[in-house]
Amino acid sequence: MSLAHDDSEIEASRAPLLDHLIELRRRLIICALALVVGFLVCFAFSKQIYILLLEPFEAGSSLMAAQKSAGHHGPFDLLLVLMHLKPAPAAPGELKLVFTAPLEFFFTKVKLAVFGAIVVTFPVLAWQLYRFVAPGLYRRERRAFLPFLIASPVLFTLGGALVYFVMLPFVLWFSLNQQIVGAGHVSVQLLPKVSDYLSLVTTLLLAFGLCFQLPVVLSLLGLAGIVNSKLLRSGRRYAIVGVFVVAAVLTPPDPISMISLALPICLLYEVSIWCVALIEGRRAMEDALATATS
């Protein structure tokens, strides 16, 4: 009865191809307007946003200063600093970035505004996508799709927070430790370009944000019947090896950064197994109920 009702609901929502194209155009116009507004807002505050993105750089500089004052040098010794010392803030004027072309910083702000516009307007873009495809879905499929629509930006935000508060300070700490200072007449100092720093930040944000989509991807595959919880459990050891390989590629060459990405992804893999098992249990209950009523 429910399936017949769903079929009649979809049949009632059928429309000629021209109507679909008109609807698609309307959704695209809304998305374009949202992106334009988001770009203008982000560009107006691009200087403030860039300064905000420099906070991890300052935190990395403070970690290095605290580590040197404590007499520690290795990455694992830095853990002692974090546990026993409170890093002092960087001295005013210590943090320096450069740009080597007249319009480099302007185009960097443009890129930052584009990236910020996509992030800020993602809820609008996702909602317009859902509203366009929803008429072609069964009611139970729409109910199943909405949690993923909510979970995806939440997980992306968690990945971005891990980058901003944990990964970037360690990346900059690692980079600053490569400097050669106080070795006679030789001095090798880190003076990053504003465009290179933005590329580093956006690359790590995208990499971590996409990696944190693992439960969404695997749950959707489980919903489509492509994978099941038994397959995911049997492939756990291979998945863990793959996660550490990906973490080694995406993060700087130090163990702390790699572990900071690998451990959350392994935890999210376990969450994915639980989500797929939950989907299978719900599907079995629906099948049993359909069999009992038929």
N, C-alpha and C positions, 0 to 999 in steps of 0.2 A: 504494500500500500504506500509506504514511504517512498520507495523507489519510483513507483508510478507517479506520485506527486512531484518528485524531483524532475522526472522526465517532462511532465506537463509544464512545470515552471520554466525549464530551459526552452521548451518549444515555444512558450509564450514570449520569451525574450529574444527569439530569432529576429534578425533584421536583415534587409538587403545589404549588399556589399558597400554601397554608397553611404548608407547610414553608419556602418562601421568605420569607414574612412573619415566621415565627418566627426564621429565621436573621438577617433584617434587624433584628429587635428585639434580638437578642443582640449584634449588632455595634454598634448604637446605644447600648445600655447600657454596653458597654465604652468607647466613645468618651466618653459622658457622665461616667462615673467617672474616666476619665483627665483630662478637662477640669476636673472638680471638684478632684481632687488637685493638678493643675497650678496652678489658681487659688489654692488655699489656700497652697501653697508660695510662689508668687510674691507673694501678698499679705503673707505673713509677712516677706518680704524686700523689700517694695515700697520702703521708704525707701532701702535700700542700692542697689537697682536704679535708682531715680531719681537718686541721687547719681552713679552710674556713667554715666547718660545726660547728666549735666551736664559730663562731661569735655570733650566737643567745645566747649561754651560757654567753658570755661576756656581751651581751646587757642585759640579765636578771639580771646579777650581778650588772650592772650599775643602772638598774631600782630600785633594792632593796636598793642600797646605796643612791640614790637620794630620795627615799621614806622615809628612816630613817632620812636623814638630814632635810627633810621637816616636820618630826613629824607625818606622816600618817602611818596607819597600815592596814586598810582593803582594799579589792580589788577595791571597788568603790572609795576609797580615792586615789588609784593609778592613777585614771583618772585625778585628780587634779594635780598630779605630772607631768603627760604627757602634760597637757595643759599649765602649768605655769613654769615648770622647764625643763632644758636640762640636761639629765643624764650625769654625768661625766664618762669618760672612766675608766674601772677597772685598778687598780694599777698593775704594772708589777709583775709577779710572783703570783698574787692572784688566778688566775684560775688554778686549779689542777685536773687532772684525774689520775687514777692509773690502773695498770694491775697486776694481782696476779698470773699469770702463765707465764713461760718463753717465750712461743710462742703466748701468747694471742694477743698481738698487731700485730704480723705478720699475724695471721689468720683474725684479724679484718680488716687489710688492704686488704687481699684477698677478704673478703666479700664486702668491699667497692668498690673494683675494679670490682667485678661481677655486683653489683648493678649499678655502673656508666656505665659499658659497655652496659647493657640493656637499660639504659636511653639514652646514646649517640647514640647508633645504632638503636634506635626505628624507625626513618624514613626509614632506609634501610630495616629493618624487615617488616614494614608495606607495603612498596612498593613491596617487593618480594611476599608478600601474595596477594596483589592486582593483580600483574602481573600473578599469577598462576590461580586465579579465574576469571579474567576478560574475557577470551575467552568463558566462559560459561554463561555470562550475556548478556542481551539485551543492546543495545546502551543507551537507556534511563536509564537503571539500572546502567550502568557504570557512567553516568553523575550524577546520584543521590548518588552513593557511594563515589565519590571523595571528596565532601565537608565534609563528616564525617571523611574521612581519614586525612583531614587537621585540622578539629575542635578538634579531640580527643587529639593530642599532645598539642595544644594550651590551651585547658581547663585543661589538666594535669599540664602544666607549671604554670597556674594561681593558681591552688590548691597548688602546691609546693611553689610558692612565698608567698602565705598566711601563710603557715606553717613556712617558713624560716624567714619572716620579722615580723610576728605578733604572731603566735601561740607559737613557740618555746621559744622566750623571756619570754612570760607569763608563760609557763610551768616551765622554769628554775627559774623564779622569785618566783613562787608558791613553788617550791621545796626548794629553798634557805631560804624561810621564815619559813620552818619547823625546821630549826636549833635551837639549844639551846646554845647560846653563852653569856657569862657574867653572868652566874648563879652560882657563887661561884666556887666550884671545879668540877662542872658538865659541860661537853662540848660535844655537839652532832653536828658534822659538816658533810656536804655533801661532799663526795669524790667519785664521780661516777667512775665506771670502763669504760675503753675505749670501750669495747664490748657492755656494757649496753647502753651507750650513743648512739652508732651507731644504735643499735636496736630501741631505742626510735625515732631517726631521721627517719630511713627508714620506721618504722611503721606509723608514722604520715604522711610522704610524700605519702606513698601508700594509706592510708585511705583517705586523702584529695583529692589526685589525682583521685581516683576511684569515690569518691562522686561527683566530678565535672564533671564526665562523664554522669550525669543524662540527660542533653538535648540530647546527642548523643543516649543514650539507648532508651529514650522515642520517639525520632524522628524515629529511626529505627523500633520500634514497631508500630508507626503510619504509616510508609511506608508499613509495612507488613499487615496493617489492623487489628492488634490485639487490639490497643487502638485508641480512637478518642478524639478530643478536648472537646466534651461535657462530656465524661466520666472523663477526667482529671479535668475539671472545677467543676463537681459535687463532686469529691473526694478531692477537695483542702484542706478542713479542716482536713480530715484524714491524708493527705500527710504532712501537717504542723506538726501535732502531731507526726507522724512517724519520721520526720526530727529532731525534738527536742529530741526525744528518742535516735536516732542514735548519735546525737551530744553529748548527755550526756554520752553515752557509750564510744565514741571515744576520748573525751577530758578529761583533768584533772578536778577534782571536784571543779571548780570555775565558776561562772556565766559568766565571761568575755570570757573565752575560749569557752564555749558552744555557746554563742551568736555569737562569731566570725565565727563559722562554720555554725550554723543554718541559719543565715540571708542570706549569699550568696547562700546556697542551696535552700532556699525558693524563692529567686530571679531567680535562674536557673530553678526552677519548672515553674515559670510564663513564662520564655523564652521558655521552652519546649512546653507549651500550644500554644504559638504563632507559634512555628515551625510546630507543628502537624496541626494546623489550616491552615497554609500556604500550607502544603503538600496536605491537603484535597481540598483546593481551586484549586490548580494546577491539581489535579486528576480529579476534576469535569469539568474543562475547557478542558482537554484532551478527556474525555468521550463525552462531547458535541461536540467537533470538529470531533471525530471519527463518531458519530452518523450523523452529518451533511454531512460528505463526503461519507457515505455508501449508 
